């Protein structure tokens, strides 16, 4: 199999997955919920990748907060997002 054959096979697989995901959007919520649950687990266990801010800078409304306060705020926000995502999944008809 050549490189172009591998590329075509991967492209076809990605296209079929995209079509399946568009036909079943409810399962996208489960995927997002799994990612949020992983992030929340990382925050609770203080994993370095989960506790760092994504902007690599300072956000003006968190400038005076201690790192533990920022972590608690992130836990609250990710928890609310996870709850909303799961609620949308179970309410979806």
Backbone torsions as a table, in degrees:
resi	resn	phi	psi	omega
1	UNK	NA	134.1	-178.9
2	UNK	-88.6	173.4	178.7
3	UNK	-61.6	-41.6	-179.6
4	UNK	-67.4	-32.7	176.3
5	UNK	-66.2	-42.0	177.1
6	UNK	-64.0	-43.3	179.0
7	UNK	-61.1	-44.2	179.3
8	UNK	-64.4	-39.8	179.0
9	UNK	-65.2	-43.9	177.9
10	UNK	-65.8	-38.7	179.1
11	UNK	-64.8	-42.2	177.9
12	UNK	-64.5	-41.1	179.4
13	UNK	-65.1	-42.5	178.3
14	UNK	-64.4	-38.0	179.2
15	UNK	-66.9	-41.0	179.0
16	UNK	-68.2	-36.7	176.5
17	UNK	-66.0	-39.9	178.8
18	UNK	-62.8	-41.6	178.0
19	UNK	-65.2	-40.5	178.5
20	UNK	-64.7	-41.4	-179.6
21	UNK	-65.2	-35.3	177.4
22	UNK	-70.8	-31.0	179.0
23	UNK	-77.9	-23.5	-178.1
24	UNK	-129.4	69.5	-175.8
25	UNK	-68.5	-18.8	-178.7
26	UNK	-63.1	-33.9	-178.7
27	UNK	-74.2	-17.6	172.0
28	UNK	-64.0	-34.8	176.5
29	UNK	-64.2	-37.1	176.9
30	UNK	-65.6	-38.7	177.9
31	UNK	-64.1	-45.1	178.3
32	UNK	-64.0	-40.2	178.2
33	UNK	-63.1	-38.0	178.0
34	UNK	-65.4	-41.3	177.6
35	UNK	-65.1	-41.6	178.0
36	UNK	-65.9	-37.8	177.9
37	UNK	-65.2	-38.6	176.8
38	UNK	-64.6	-42.7	178.5
39	UNK	-63.6	-43.7	178.9
40	UNK	-63.4	-40.3	176.7
41	UNK	-61.6	-42.9	177.5
42	UNK	-61.9	-38.6	177.6
43	UNK	-67.1	-41.9	-178.7
44	UNK	-67.3	-34.5	179.1
45	UNK	-91.9	4.9	178.0
46	UNK	59.2	40.4	175.3
47	UNK	-70.4	138.9	-172.9
48	UNK	-59.0	-44.3	-177.2
49	UNK	-65.1	-27.9	-177.6
50	UNK	-84.2	-28.3	-174.9
51	UNK	-88.4	-12.3	180.0
52	UNK	-79.4	143.4	175.6
53	UNK	-73.5	146.2	-175.6
54	UNK	-76.7	-20.6	-173.9
55	UNK	-86.9	-7.3	179.0
56	UNK	52.0	27.9	177.8
57	UNK	-147.7	-163.3	-179.4
58	UNK	-105.6	138.2	172.3
59	UNK	-98.0	131.3	-169.3
60	UNK	-58.4	-31.9	-178.2
61	UNK	-85.9	-3.5	175.3
62	UNK	-117.7	12.8	-177.0
63	UNK	-60.7	-38.1	-175.1
64	UNK	-94.1	2.6	-178.6
65	UNK	-82.2	148.8	173.7
66	UNK	-79.1	159.3	179.9
67	UNK	-58.2	-34.6	179.1
68	UNK	-68.2	-35.9	176.7
69	UNK	-67.1	-41.2	176.9
70	UNK	-61.4	-41.3	178.7
71	UNK	-62.1	-43.2	179.0
72	UNK	-64.6	-38.0	177.2
73	UNK	-64.9	-42.1	177.7
74	UNK	-63.2	-40.8	178.5
75	UNK	-60.0	-43.8	-179.7
76	UNK	-64.4	-45.0	-178.1
77	UNK	-66.8	-43.4	180.0
78	UNK	-68.6	-36.8	177.1
79	UNK	-62.7	-42.4	178.2
80	UNK	-66.2	-41.3	178.7
81	UNK	-64.4	-40.1	178.1
82	UNK	-65.1	-43.7	178.5
83	UNK	-62.9	-41.6	179.1
84	UNK	-65.2	-40.9	179.9
85	UNK	-64.9	-44.7	178.7
86	UNK	-67.1	-36.1	177.9
87	UNK	-65.1	-41.1	177.2
88	UNK	-63.8	-38.0	179.1
89	UNK	-62.7	-46.5	-175.4
90	UNK	-78.1	-24.1	179.6
91	UNK	-86.7	-22.7	-177.7
92	UNK	-56.1	128.1	-179.8
93	UNK	-109.8	NA	NA
